[in-house]
Amino acid sequence: MGDSDLVEGVRQAILSGVLVIAPLLVVGFVVGTLMGLVQAATGIHEPLVGLVPRLVAMAAALVFLMPWMLERMVDLVRSAASLP
């Protein structure tokens, strides 16, 4: 196992991590932005009004996307285990 193999393995691990976490971050960003607009329009400035829907949406996305996330991580571990 040379340096190039190690660099390629680290690159794959970072890319897989970004691809796995990106959908949750997008959901959190979209819901947070929408709740911020609602708070600005209604004049309600309570932090929990923005936090609770964001957490619920991210938890729902996590439950929905968990099989795909686990598949990506298992593929990463299998490819790492098959390295020479």
N, CA, C and O atoms as a Tinker XYZ file with bonds, in Angstrom:
   336  protein
     1  N      0.859000   -1.173000    0.000000    73     2
     2  CA     0.000000    0.000000    0.000000    64     1     3
     3  C      0.899000    1.228000    0.000000    63     2     4     5
     4  O      1.624000    1.487000    0.961000    81     3
     5  N      0.839000    1.969000   -1.084000    73     3     6
     6  CA     1.679000    3.145000   -1.209000    64     5     7
     7  C      0.981000    4.404000   -0.742000    63     6     8     9
     8  O     -0.156000    4.384000   -0.269000    81     7
     9  N      1.697000    5.485000   -0.891000    73     7    10
    10  CA     1.142000    6.777000   -0.489000    64     9    11
    11  C     -0.085000    7.150000   -1.313000    63    10    12    13
    12  O     -1.038000    7.726000   -0.789000    81    11
    13  N     -0.060000    6.823000   -2.593000    73    11    14
    14  CA    -1.197000    7.183000   -3.446000    64    13    15
    15  C     -2.459000    6.424000   -3.034000    63    14    16    17
    16  O     -3.561000    6.969000   -3.099000    81    15
    17  N     -2.299000    5.167000   -2.609000    73    15    18
    18  CA    -3.460000    4.398000   -2.136000    64    17    19
    19  C     -4.038000    5.007000   -0.863000    63    18    20    21
    20  O     -5.255000    5.083000   -0.693000    81    19
    21  N     -3.153000    5.435000    0.021000    73    19    22
    22  CA    -3.598000    6.054000    1.270000    64    21    23
    23  C     -4.330000    7.367000    1.001000    63    22    24    25
    24  O     -5.374000    7.640000    1.593000    81    23
    25  N     -3.773000    8.171000    0.105000    73    23    26
    26  CA    -4.411000    9.446000   -0.242000    64    25    27
    27  C     -5.765000    9.203000   -0.894000    63    26    28    29
    28  O     -6.726000    9.919000   -0.615000    81    27
    29  N     -5.847000    8.207000   -1.750000    73    27    30
    30  CA    -7.119000    7.882000   -2.403000    64    29    31
    31  C     -8.153000    7.403000   -1.384000    63    30    32    33
    32  O     -9.328000    7.756000   -1.483000    81    31
    33  N     -7.727000    6.606000   -0.413000    73    31    34
    34  CA    -8.642000    6.143000    0.626000    64    33    35
    35  C     -9.168000    7.282000    1.477000    63    34    36    37
    36  O    -10.353000    7.319000    1.807000    81    35
    37  N     -8.295000    8.211000    1.835000    73    35    38
    38  CA    -8.726000    9.373000    2.621000    64    37    39
    39  C     -9.666000   10.246000    1.795000    63    38    40    41
    40  O    -10.652000   10.767000    2.317000    81    39
    41  N     -9.364000   10.406000    0.511000    73    39    42
    42  CA   -10.231000   11.200000   -0.367000    64    41    43
    43  C    -11.621000   10.578000   -0.456000    63    42    44    45
    44  O    -12.625000   11.288000   -0.400000    81    43
    45  N    -11.682000    9.263000   -0.595000    73    43    46
    46  CA   -12.979000    8.581000   -0.654000    64    45    47
    47  C    -13.740000    8.721000    0.662000    63    46    48    49
    48  O    -14.959000    8.893000    0.658000    81    47
    49  N    -13.037000    8.650000    1.775000    73    47    50
    50  CA   -13.687000    8.779000    3.079000    64    49    51
    51  C    -14.267000   10.177000    3.262000    63    50    52    53
    52  O    -15.392000   10.325000    3.740000    81    51
    53  N    -13.512000   11.195000    2.887000    73    51    54
    54  CA   -14.003000   12.572000    3.017000    64    53    55
    55  C    -15.187000   12.801000    2.093000    63    54    56    57
    56  O    -16.184000   13.398000    2.499000    81    55
    57  N    -15.088000   12.335000    0.857000    73    55    58
    58  CA   -16.185000   12.505000   -0.096000    64    57    59
    59  C    -17.444000   11.783000    0.380000    63    58    60    61
    60  O    -18.545000   12.321000    0.268000    81    59
    61  N    -17.291000   10.578000    0.905000    73    59    62
    62  CA   -18.452000    9.844000    1.417000    64    61    63
    63  C    -19.079000   10.561000    2.601000    63    62    64    65
    64  O    -20.303000   10.624000    2.712000    81    63
    65  N    -18.255000   11.098000    3.480000    73    63    66
    66  CA   -18.780000   11.845000    4.622000    64    65    67
    67  C    -19.561000   13.068000    4.200000    63    66    68    69
    68  O    -20.619000   13.360000    4.758000    81    67
    69  N    -19.042000   13.789000    3.214000    73    67    70
    70  CA   -19.740000   14.979000    2.718000    64    69    71
    71  C    -21.055000   14.587000    2.056000    63    70    72    73
    72  O    -22.077000   15.239000    2.268000    81    71
    73  N    -21.034000   13.526000    1.255000    73    71    74
    74  CA   -22.255000   13.095000    0.575000    64    73    75
    75  C    -23.310000   12.586000    1.555000    63    74    76    77
    76  O    -24.506000   12.734000    1.303000    81    75
    77  N    -22.888000   11.998000    2.653000    73    75    78
    78  CA   -23.844000   11.469000    3.630000    64    77    79
    79  C    -24.474000   12.595000    4.442000    63    78    80    81
    80  O    -25.670000   12.548000    4.729000    81    79
    81  N    -23.699000   13.600000    4.814000    73    79    82
    82  CA   -24.221000   14.657000    5.686000    64    81    83
    83  C    -24.920000   15.775000    4.905000    63    82    84    85
    84  O    -25.734000   16.501000    5.474000    81    83
    85  N    -24.616000   15.924000    3.618000    73    83    86
    86  CA   -25.160000   17.036000    2.833000    64    85    87
    87  C    -26.695000   17.095000    2.811000    63    86    88    89
    88  O    -27.244000   18.183000    2.986000    81    87
    89  N    -27.413000   15.990000    2.608000    73    87    90
    90  CA   -28.878000   16.096000    2.592000    64    89    91
    91  C    -29.459000   16.631000    3.903000    63    90    92    93
    92  O    -30.415000   17.407000    3.887000    81    91
    93  N    -28.888000   16.220000    5.030000    73    91    94
    94  CA   -29.383000   16.722000    6.315000    64    93    95
    95  C    -29.107000   18.211000    6.465000    63    94    96    97
    96  O    -29.945000   18.954000    6.975000    81    95
    97  N    -27.942000   18.643000    6.023000    73    95    98
    98  CA   -27.623000   20.067000    6.107000    64    97    99
    99  C    -28.535000   20.896000    5.209000    63    98   100   101
   100  O    -28.945000   21.994000    5.585000    81    99
   101  N    -28.853000   20.379000    4.031000    73    99   102
   102  CA   -29.749000   21.098000    3.120000    64   101   103
   103  C    -31.144000   21.209000    3.730000    63   102   104   105
   104  O    -31.764000   22.271000    3.673000    81   103
   105  N    -31.636000   20.125000    4.309000    73   103   106
   106  CA   -32.957000   20.162000    4.955000    64   105   107
   107  C    -32.961000   21.173000    6.092000    63   106   108   109
   108  O    -33.892000   21.970000    6.211000    81   107
   109  N    -31.935000   21.147000    6.920000    73   107   110
   110  CA   -31.846000   22.104000    8.022000    64   109   111
   111  C    -31.770000   23.537000    7.538000    63   110   112   113
   112  O    -32.386000   24.427000    8.125000    81   111
   113  N    -31.018000   23.770000    6.469000    73   111   114
   114  CA   -30.900000   25.120000    5.922000    64   113   115
   115  C    -32.229000   25.612000    5.362000    63   114   116   117
   116  O    -32.633000   26.743000    5.633000    81   115
   117  N    -32.910000   24.775000    4.586000    73   115   118
   118  CA   -34.172000   25.186000    3.963000    64   117   119
   119  C    -35.239000   25.452000    5.025000    63   118   120   121
   120  O    -35.918000   26.478000    4.977000    81   119
   121  N    -35.389000   24.543000    5.975000    73   119   122
   122  CA   -36.401000   24.730000    7.020000    64   121   123
   123  C    -36.048000   25.926000    7.894000    63   122   124   125
   124  O    -36.932000   26.698000    8.266000    81   123
   125  N    -34.778000   26.090000    8.226000    73   123   126
   126  CA   -34.359000   27.242000    9.024000    64   125   127
   127  C    -34.623000   28.558000    8.321000    63   126   128   129
   128  O    -35.054000   29.527000    8.946000    81   127
   129  N    -34.366000   28.597000    7.016000    73   127   130
   130  CA   -34.629000   29.812000    6.242000    64   129   131
   131  C    -36.120000   30.111000    6.179000    63   130   132   133
   132  O    -36.537000   31.255000    6.357000    81   131
   133  N    -36.924000   29.077000    5.923000    73   131   134
   134  CA   -38.374000   29.287000    5.873000    64   133   135
   135  C    -38.920000   29.749000    7.219000    63   134   136   137
   136  O    -39.771000   30.637000    7.275000    81   135
   137  N    -38.439000   29.157000    8.288000    73   135   138
   138  CA   -38.914000   29.572000    9.611000    64   137   139
   139  C    -38.435000   30.981000    9.946000    63   138   140   141
   140  O    -39.144000   31.725000   10.624000    81   139
   141  N    -37.261000   31.353000    9.487000    73   139   142
   142  CA   -36.787000   32.722000    9.683000    64   141   143
   143  C    -37.668000   33.722000    8.956000    63   142   144   145
   144  O    -37.966000   34.795000    9.480000    81   143
   145  N    -38.086000   33.363000    7.735000    73   143   146
   146  CA   -38.996000   34.236000    6.989000    64   145   147
   147  C    -40.347000   34.349000    7.689000    63   146   148   149
   148  O    -40.921000   35.436000    7.762000    81   147
   149  N    -40.852000   33.235000    8.202000    73   147   150
   150  CA   -42.127000   33.255000    8.925000    64   149   151
   151  C    -42.006000   34.108000   10.182000    63   150   152   153
   152  O    -42.908000   34.886000   10.491000    81   151
   153  N    -40.905000   33.969000   10.905000    73   151   154
   154  CA   -40.708000   34.767000   12.115000    64   153   155
   155  C    -40.603000   36.248000   11.779000    63   154   156   157
   156  O    -41.139000   37.088000   12.502000    81   155
   157  N    -39.921000   36.573000   10.693000    73   155   158
   158  CA   -39.794000   37.979000   10.310000    64   157   159
   159  C    -41.139000   38.550000    9.869000    63   158   160   161
   160  O    -41.446000   39.708000   10.148000    81   159
   161  N    -41.939000   37.737000    9.179000    73   159   162
   162  CA   -43.227000   38.220000    8.692000    64   161   163
   163  C    -44.238000   38.391000    9.821000    63   162   164   165
   164  O    -45.063000   39.304000    9.786000    81   163
   165  N    -44.174000   37.518000   10.817000    73   163   166
   166  CA   -45.160000   37.586000   11.894000    64   165   167
   167  C    -44.691000   38.397000   13.091000    63   166   168   169
   168  O    -45.501000   38.764000   13.943000    81   167
   169  N    -43.412000   38.680000   13.170000    73   167   170
   170  CA   -42.893000   39.447000   14.299000    64   169   171
   171  C    -42.645000   38.612000   15.537000    63   170   172   173
   172  O    -42.381000   39.155000   16.609000    81   171
   173  N    -42.728000   37.299000   15.403000    73   171   174
   174  CA   -42.450000   36.405000   16.529000    64   173   175
   175  C    -40.943000   36.155000   16.558000    63   174   176   177
   176  O    -40.372000   35.678000   15.578000    81   175
   177  N    -40.308000   36.474000   17.668000    73   175   178
   178  CA   -38.860000   36.310000   17.759000    64   177   179
   179  C    -38.488000   35.351000   18.880000    63   178   180   181
   180  O    -37.613000   35.632000   19.699000    81   179
   181  N    -39.161000   34.230000   18.896000    73   179   182
   182  CA   -38.892000   33.192000   19.889000    64   181   183
   183  C    -37.947000   32.161000   19.263000    63   182   184   185
   184  O    -38.253000   31.631000   18.196000    81   183
   185  N    -36.819000   31.866000   19.891000    73   183   186
   186  CA   -35.854000   30.934000   19.286000    64   185   187
   187  C    -36.407000   29.525000   19.057000    63   186   188   189
   188  O    -36.025000   28.865000   18.091000    81   187
   189  N    -37.292000   29.063000   19.922000    73   187   190
   190  CA   -37.820000   27.709000   19.770000    64   189   191
   191  C    -38.717000   27.563000   18.547000    63   190   192   193
   192  O    -38.871000   26.461000   18.020000    81   191
   193  N    -39.309000   28.660000   18.093000    73   191   194
   194  CA   -40.169000   28.596000   16.905000    64   193   195
   195  C    -39.345000   28.207000   15.681000    63   194   196   197
   196  O    -39.857000   27.544000   14.779000    81   195
   197  N    -38.105000   28.602000   15.638000    73   195   198
   198  CA   -37.243000   28.220000   14.523000    64   197   199
   199  C    -36.513000   26.910000   14.751000    63   198   200   201
   200  O    -36.212000   26.192000   13.798000    81   199
   201  N    -36.228000   26.594000   16.000000    73   199   202
   202  CA   -35.426000   25.415000   16.311000    64   201   203
   203  C    -36.217000   24.115000   16.212000    63   202   204   205
   204  O    -35.740000   23.145000   15.624000    81   203
   205  N    -37.398000   24.087000   16.771000    73   203   206
   206  CA   -38.168000   22.839000   16.833000    64   205   207
   207  C    -38.533000   22.313000   15.440000    63   206   208   209
   208  O    -38.322000   21.127000   15.185000    81   207
   209  N    -39.069000   23.133000   14.524000    73   207   210
   210  CA   -39.355000   22.593000   13.187000    64   209   211
   211  C    -38.099000   22.109000   12.461000    63   210   212   213
   212  O    -38.142000   21.126000   11.721000    81   211
   213  N    -36.988000   22.803000   12.676000    73   211   214
   214  CA   -35.733000   22.386000   12.042000    64   213   215
   215  C    -35.299000   21.018000   12.570000    63   214   216   217
   216  O    -34.895000   20.152000   11.793000    81   215
   217  N    -35.381000   20.822000   13.875000    73   215   218
   218  CA   -35.004000   19.530000   14.451000    64   217   219
   219  C    -35.934000   18.414000   13.994000    63   218   220   221
   220  O    -35.483000   17.307000   13.699000    81   219
   221  N    -37.231000   18.703000   13.935000    73   219   222
   222  CA   -38.198000   17.692000   13.490000    64   221   223
   223  C    -37.949000   17.324000   12.029000    63   222   224   225
   224  O    -37.979000   16.146000   11.675000    81   223
   225  N    -37.703000   18.321000   11.180000    73   223   226
   226  CA   -37.453000   18.053000    9.766000    64   225   227
   227  C    -36.162000   17.267000    9.572000    63   226   228   229
   228  O    -36.104000   16.357000    8.744000    81   227
   229  N    -35.136000   17.613000   10.326000    73   227   230
   230  CA   -33.871000   16.892000   10.195000    64   229   231
   231  C    -33.989000   15.465000   10.726000    63   230   232   233
   232  O    -33.379000   14.551000   10.171000    81   231
   233  N    -34.759000   15.260000   11.787000    73   231   234
   234  CA   -34.974000   13.905000   12.303000    64   233   235
   235  C    -35.762000   13.069000   11.297000    63   234   236   237
   236  O    -35.456000   11.894000   11.090000    81   235
   237  N    -36.778000   13.672000   10.669000    73   235   238
   238  CA   -37.552000   12.954000    9.655000    64   237   239
   239  C    -36.677000   12.614000    8.450000    63   238   240   241
   240  O    -36.765000   11.513000    7.908000    81   239
   241  N    -35.840000   13.551000    8.036000    73   239   242
   242  CA   -34.929000   13.287000    6.921000    64   241   243
   243  C    -33.934000   12.193000    7.284000    63   242   244   245
   244  O    -33.589000   11.363000    6.442000    81   243
   245  N    -33.474000   12.187000    8.522000    73   243   246
   246  CA   -32.536000   11.154000    8.965000    64   245   247
   247  C    -33.189000    9.774000    8.910000    63   246   248   249
   248  O    -32.573000    8.814000    8.447000    81   247
   249  N    -34.422000    9.674000    9.376000    73   247   250
   250  CA   -35.134000    8.394000    9.339000    64   249   251
   251  C    -35.358000    7.959000    7.893000    63   250   252   253
   252  O    -35.195000    6.784000    7.565000    81   251
   253  N    -35.730000    8.896000    7.035000    73   251   254
   254  CA   -36.004000    8.587000    5.635000    64   253   255
   255  C    -34.731000    8.199000    4.879000    63   254   256   257
   256  O    -34.760000    7.295000    4.044000    81   255
   257  N    -33.618000    8.873000    5.164000    73   255   258
   258  CA   -32.372000    8.663000    4.424000    64   257   259
   259  C    -31.431000    7.643000    5.057000    63   258   260   261
   260  O    -30.388000    7.335000    4.480000    81   259
   261  N    -31.769000    7.119000    6.217000    73   259   262
   262  CA   -30.854000    6.218000    6.918000    64   261   263
   263  C    -30.441000    4.999000    6.090000    63   262   264   265
   264  O    -29.259000    4.654000    6.106000    81   263
   265  N    -31.344000    4.327000    5.367000    73   263   266
   266  CA   -30.886000    3.177000    4.571000    64   265   267
   267  C    -29.830000    3.566000    3.532000    63   266   268   269
   268  O    -28.845000    2.852000    3.347000    81   267
   269  N    -30.037000    4.690000    2.862000    73   267   270
   270  CA   -29.061000    5.154000    1.873000    64   269   271
   271  C    -27.738000    5.512000    2.537000    63   270   272   273
   272  O    -26.672000    5.187000    2.013000    81   271
   273  N    -27.799000    6.180000    3.685000    73   271   274
   274  CA   -26.577000    6.559000    4.400000    64   273   275
   275  C    -25.791000    5.322000    4.833000    63   274   276   277
   276  O    -24.572000    5.268000    4.672000    81   275
   277  N    -26.483000    4.342000    5.376000    73   275   278
   278  CA   -25.811000    3.121000    5.812000    64   277   279
   279  C    -25.201000    2.378000    4.629000    63   278   280   281
   280  O    -24.108000    1.823000    4.741000    81   279
   281  N    -25.898000    2.366000    3.500000    73   279   282
   282  CA   -25.363000    1.716000    2.304000    64   281   283
   283  C    -24.071000    2.389000    1.845000    63   282   284   285
   284  O    -23.110000    1.712000    1.480000    81   283
   285  N    -24.052000    3.720000    1.863000    73   283   286
   286  CA   -22.833000    4.452000    1.485000    64   285   287
   287  C    -21.685000    4.126000    2.432000    63   286   288   289
   288  O    -20.555000    3.922000    1.989000    81   287
   289  N    -21.962000    4.076000    3.723000    73   287   290
   290  CA   -20.910000    3.794000    4.696000    64   289   291
   291  C    -20.417000    2.347000    4.592000    63   290   292   293
   292  O    -19.220000    2.094000    4.726000    81   291
   293  N    -21.317000    1.409000    4.356000    73   291   294
   294  CA   -20.908000    0.014000    4.182000    64   293   295
   295  C    -20.043000   -0.120000    2.935000    63   294   296   297
   296  O    -19.046000   -0.842000    2.953000    81   295
   297  N    -20.410000    0.563000    1.853000    73   295   298
   298  CA   -19.588000    0.541000    0.642000    64   297   299
   299  C    -18.193000    1.095000    0.911000    63   298   300   301
   300  O    -17.203000    0.565000    0.407000    81   299
   301  N    -18.116000    2.159000    1.702000    73   299   302
   302  CA   -16.818000    2.739000    2.039000    64   301   303
   303  C    -15.971000    1.752000    2.837000    63   302   304   305
   304  O    -14.780000    1.598000    2.567000    81   303
   305  N    -16.570000    1.090000    3.806000    73   303   306
   306  CA   -15.822000    0.129000    4.623000    64   305   307
   307  C    -15.391000   -1.064000    3.780000    63   306   308   309
   308  O    -14.275000   -1.561000    3.934000    81   307
   309  N    -16.263000   -1.525000    2.895000    73   307   310
   310  CA   -15.889000   -2.648000    2.026000    64   309   311
   311  C    -14.734000   -2.275000    1.107000    63   310   312   313
   312  O    -13.815000   -3.071000    0.908000    81   311
   313  N    -14.775000   -1.075000    0.547000    73   311   314
   314  CA   -13.673000   -0.668000   -0.333000    64   313   315
   315  C    -12.387000   -0.479000    0.459000    63   314   316   317
   316  O    -11.304000   -0.758000   -0.055000    81   315
   317  N    -12.483000   -0.011000    1.697000    73   315   318
   318  CA   -11.283000    0.137000    2.530000    64   317   319
   319  C    -10.734000   -1.227000    2.931000    63   318   320   321
   320  O     -9.519000   -1.404000    3.020000    81   319
   321  N    -11.613000   -2.186000    3.172000    73   319   322
   322  CA   -11.163000   -3.520000    3.567000    64   321   323
   323  C    -10.535000   -4.268000    2.401000    63   322   324   325
   324  O     -9.721000   -5.166000    2.615000    81   323
   325  N    -10.893000   -3.918000    1.184000    73   323   326
   326  CA   -10.350000   -4.617000    0.018000    64   325   327
   327  C     -9.043000   -4.007000   -0.478000    63   326   328   329
   328  O     -8.459000   -4.503000   -1.442000    81   327
   329  N     -8.576000   -2.940000    0.167000    73   327   330
   330  CA    -7.293000   -2.354000   -0.230000    64   329   331
   331  C     -6.169000   -3.334000    0.078000    63   330   332   333
   332  O     -6.237000   -4.074000    1.059000    81   331
   333  N     -5.137000   -3.340000   -0.757000    73   331   334
   334  CA    -4.030000   -4.295000   -0.531000    64   333   335
   335  C     -3.250000   -3.977000    0.723000    63   334   336
   336  O     -2.295000   -4.681000    1.051000    81   335
